[in-house]
């Protein structure tokens, strides 16, 4: 029988003694100075670079990234993730493998850099799969319109023609890629309030464009 209030206690994950020792070694080495810290940083960079290459490779075909572009993004993401991890290493709680915790940083960095790179390249468009799921992520039900394909194309045009470059970056990161707002704000050097404002303005512009074109009723994409 559970004691009163026991359900509110946080669930603490216990790692194996071997993992705990490895975690402590990472934290101690990265928190030290001189050669010890430098050696640990190089080791961690190689771990992060492998993870970054795998993540960029997973996204590369869909976003038409090839050759040097892929490796450049991976190296940049690994380097930036390493700096972030070294600055936050003391916040590591030890409830998972240290490298698992570190992977989250590099995956977020890859996502942010791919988003930025995506819109800096001219002539790049979303894949059909992206556009197929975009209306639903905006809260639009294609069944509400007789020509769902026309609705999708209208959304496509509205994004291209009505949003600024910054609004498109925020829109892609939050709506299509599901990036957390705080991570995106950190990557763009903006406040979360600024990101919320850009996303609000982007949705309002899209709503207005689609309503004006006769594809949506006033109450949709509120």
C-alpha positions as CSV (number, residue, x, y, z in Angstrom):
1,X,0.0,0.0,0.0
2,X,1.3,3.4,-1.0
3,X,1.8,6.0,1.8
4,X,-0.1,9.2,1.5
5,X,1.6,11.6,-0.9
6,X,3.9,8.9,-2.3
7,X,2.6,9.4,-5.8
8,X,4.0,12.9,-5.9
9,X,7.6,11.7,-5.2
10,X,9.9,12.1,-8.2
11,X,11.0,8.9,-9.9
12,X,14.7,8.6,-9.7
13,X,16.4,6.4,-12.3
14,X,19.3,4.4,-10.9
15,X,22.1,3.6,-13.3
16,X,24.6,0.7,-12.8
17,X,27.7,1.3,-10.8
18,X,29.8,1.0,-14.0
19,X,27.8,3.8,-15.7
20,X,27.9,5.9,-12.5
21,X,31.7,5.7,-12.5
22,X,31.9,6.5,-16.1
23,X,29.6,9.5,-15.6
24,X,31.6,10.8,-12.7
25,X,34.8,10.5,-14.8
26,X,33.3,12.6,-17.6
27,X,32.1,15.3,-15.2
28,X,35.3,15.4,-13.2
29,X,37.5,15.5,-16.3
30,X,35.5,18.2,-18.1
31,X,35.3,20.3,-14.9
32,X,39.1,20.1,-14.4
33,X,41.8,22.3,-15.9
34,X,44.8,21.9,-18.2
35,X,45.6,18.7,-20.1
36,X,43.0,16.6,-18.3
37,X,40.2,18.8,-19.5
38,X,41.7,19.1,-23.0
39,X,41.9,15.4,-23.4
40,X,38.4,14.8,-22.2
41,X,37.1,17.5,-24.5
42,X,38.8,15.9,-27.5
43,X,37.3,12.5,-26.6
44,X,33.8,14.0,-26.2
45,X,34.1,16.0,-29.5
46,X,34.8,12.7,-31.4
47,X,31.7,11.2,-29.7
48,X,29.6,14.2,-30.6
49,X,30.9,14.3,-34.2
50,X,29.9,10.7,-34.8
51,X,26.4,11.5,-33.5
52,X,26.2,14.7,-35.5
53,X,27.2,13.0,-38.7
54,X,24.6,10.3,-38.2
55,X,21.9,12.9,-37.5
56,X,22.8,15.1,-40.5
57,X,23.0,12.0,-42.7
58,X,19.5,11.1,-41.6
59,X,18.2,14.5,-42.7
60,X,20.5,15.0,-45.7
61,X,18.6,13.2,-48.5
62,X,15.3,15.0,-47.6
63,X,17.0,18.4,-47.6
64,X,19.3,17.7,-50.5
65,X,22.4,18.2,-48.5
66,X,25.5,16.7,-50.1
67,X,29.3,16.6,-49.9
68,X,31.1,19.2,-47.8
69,X,27.8,20.7,-46.6
70,X,27.0,17.6,-44.6
71,X,30.4,17.4,-42.9
72,X,30.5,21.2,-42.2
73,X,27.2,21.1,-40.4
74,X,28.3,18.0,-38.4
75,X,31.5,19.7,-37.3
76,X,29.8,22.9,-36.4
77,X,27.1,21.2,-34.4
78,X,29.7,19.0,-32.6
79,X,31.8,22.0,-31.7
80,X,28.8,24.1,-30.5
81,X,27.4,21.2,-28.5
82,X,30.8,20.6,-26.8
83,X,30.9,24.3,-25.7
84,X,27.3,24.0,-24.3
85,X,28.0,20.8,-22.5
86,X,31.2,22.1,-20.9
87,X,29.3,25.1,-19.7
88,X,26.5,23.0,-18.2
89,X,28.4,19.9,-17.1
90,X,27.7,20.5,-13.4
91,X,23.9,20.3,-14.1
92,X,24.2,16.7,-15.2
93,X,22.1,14.7,-12.8
94,X,23.6,11.3,-13.5
95,X,20.3,9.5,-14.1
96,X,21.4,8.2,-17.6
97,X,24.7,7.7,-19.4
98,X,26.6,11.0,-19.8
99,X,27.0,10.4,-23.5
100,X,23.2,9.9,-23.8
101,X,22.7,13.3,-22.1
102,X,25.3,14.8,-24.4
103,X,23.7,13.5,-27.5
104,X,20.6,15.7,-26.9
105,X,22.8,18.8,-27.2
106,X,24.3,17.8,-30.6
107,X,20.9,16.6,-32.0
108,X,19.4,20.0,-31.1
109,X,22.4,21.8,-32.6
110,X,22.1,19.8,-35.9
111,X,18.4,20.6,-36.1
112,X,19.0,24.3,-35.6
113,X,21.8,24.4,-38.1
114,X,19.9,22.4,-40.7
115,X,16.9,24.8,-40.4
116,X,19.2,27.8,-40.8
117,X,21.0,26.3,-43.7
118,X,17.8,25.3,-45.3
119,X,16.5,28.8,-45.7
120,X,19.9,30.3,-46.6
121,X,20.1,28.2,-49.7
122,X,18.2,29.6,-52.7
123,X,15.6,27.5,-54.5
124,X,15.1,25.0,-51.7
125,X,11.5,23.9,-51.0
126,X,9.8,21.5,-48.6
127,X,9.4,17.9,-49.7
128,X,5.9,16.7,-50.5
129,X,5.8,14.8,-47.2
130,X,6.4,18.0,-45.3
131,X,3.6,19.9,-47.2
132,X,1.2,16.9,-46.8
133,X,1.4,17.2,-43.0
134,X,1.7,20.9,-42.7
135,X,-2.1,21.8,-42.8
136,X,-2.8,19.3,-40.0
137,X,0.0,20.9,-37.9
138,X,-1.5,24.2,-38.4
139,X,-4.9,22.9,-37.2
140,X,-6.4,22.8,-40.7
141,X,-8.5,19.8,-41.6
142,X,-8.1,19.2,-45.3
143,X,-11.5,17.4,-45.3
144,X,-13.0,20.8,-44.6
145,X,-12.2,21.8,-48.1
146,X,-13.3,20.0,-51.3
147,X,-9.8,20.4,-52.8
148,X,-7.3,19.4,-50.2
149,X,-4.5,19.5,-52.7
150,X,-5.4,23.1,-53.5
151,X,-5.4,24.0,-49.9
152,X,-1.9,22.5,-49.4
153,X,-0.6,24.5,-52.4
154,X,-2.2,27.6,-50.9
155,X,-0.4,27.0,-47.6
156,X,2.8,26.5,-49.6
157,X,2.4,29.8,-51.4
158,X,1.4,31.7,-48.2
159,X,4.6,30.5,-46.4
160,X,6.8,31.4,-49.4
161,X,5.2,34.8,-50.2
162,X,3.9,36.1,-46.8
163,X,6.5,35.2,-44.2
164,X,9.8,36.9,-43.7
165,X,13.0,34.9,-43.7
166,X,13.2,34.9,-39.9
167,X,9.5,33.9,-39.6
168,X,10.1,31.0,-42.0
169,X,13.1,29.8,-40.0
170,X,10.9,29.8,-36.8
171,X,8.0,28.3,-38.6
172,X,10.0,25.4,-40.0
173,X,11.8,24.7,-36.7
174,X,8.7,24.8,-34.5
175,X,5.9,23.5,-36.7
176,X,7.6,21.0,-39.0
177,X,10.6,19.9,-37.0
178,X,9.1,20.2,-33.5
179,X,12.1,21.9,-32.0
180,X,11.5,23.2,-28.4
181,X,11.1,26.9,-28.2
182,X,13.8,27.4,-25.7
183,X,16.3,25.5,-27.8
184,X,15.4,27.5,-30.9
185,X,15.7,30.8,-28.9
186,X,19.1,29.8,-27.7
187,X,20.3,28.9,-31.2
188,X,19.1,32.1,-32.8
189,X,20.3,34.3,-29.9
190,X,16.7,35.5,-29.2
191,X,14.4,35.5,-26.2
192,X,11.6,33.0,-26.0
193,X,9.1,35.9,-26.1
194,X,10.6,37.0,-29.4
195,X,10.2,33.5,-30.8
196,X,6.6,33.3,-29.6
197,X,6.0,36.7,-31.2
198,X,7.5,35.7,-34.5
199,X,5.4,32.5,-34.5
200,X,2.3,34.3,-33.6
201,X,2.8,36.8,-36.4
202,X,3.6,34.0,-38.9
203,X,0.4,32.1,-38.1
204,X,-1.6,35.3,-38.3
205,X,-0.1,36.1,-41.7
206,X,-0.9,32.6,-43.0
207,X,-4.4,32.7,-41.6
208,X,-5.1,36.1,-43.3
209,X,-3.7,34.9,-46.6
210,X,-5.7,31.7,-46.6
211,X,-8.9,33.5,-45.5
212,X,-8.5,36.2,-48.1
213,X,-7.9,33.5,-50.8
214,X,-11.2,31.8,-49.8
215,X,-9.6,28.6,-48.5
216,X,-10.5,29.0,-44.8
217,X,-13.3,30.4,-42.8
218,X,-12.6,33.1,-40.2
219,X,-12.6,30.8,-37.3
220,X,-9.8,28.5,-38.6
221,X,-6.2,28.8,-37.6
222,X,-7.1,30.9,-34.6
